[in-house]
């Protein structure tokens, strides 16, 4: 019980933690369900990301206006905090790359393999966490990070072995170190740097700014970044035609679920920390493996079992000695309470 109190100083923090895990499991399942027989997508994935970010922006602006009380109007607030708006372009661009690469990598990996391989971000996140917040990890914490990384390596070889057998390719190394291996590791880099930098903005540069307004900054910048990606890919001319491909309940669920994930993540980083966020992602693995077996008959191999066991051991070690970097002032607690009130209404 004491360990749980160290991890989750209040009930709202635990609810955000659980909600974060459930939503990410749903996201992997929805994207996998939207693939066609050849493993590709019959809709414009960049447009889906763009619409998700636009929905996040509208939701954040609405929530800010709904509870701003004596705070300035949203347009005036943006003008007052224009410097912070510019700073948010850094995590926004990184999250833009991350969200678009998610579709690319999920076209090659099953959700369980995908989420396990994403855990390579753990060590890099820990290094960035130390640099930004000046909090060194203990020896036990580093051991847990090493065990988690080992689990990821085992799963990488296991996934490559399955791919090699499926494609009748005897060169295992070509399946381990392929373009998707580079892609998912770049996605890892984007994730950990964006998450840690976002936490830094939430708790330092923007600590006195309403969290809903910070979300407006984040998603306004994200919409702009995704617009330029659409332009760079030459897809602006076909955007209106591509809207027809989105008339699918699974694609709509991807957009809505992604938007909710973004809002919940900001509260996660505000009230918990990016190291705990990484371990929350690790806990998704067990749920994802079971759900994918039930829905898609994706086999749970021995490599998957060993990887998940190592991840669970690493998580248990961390739970015994967590990093606690929570800034739980009155504003932070009220912000989380406000979100939960809106969600439950």
Order of alpha helices (4+ residues) and beta strands (2+ residues): alpha-alpha-alpha-alpha-alpha-alpha-alpha-alpha-alpha-alpha-alpha-alpha-alpha-alpha-alpha-alpha
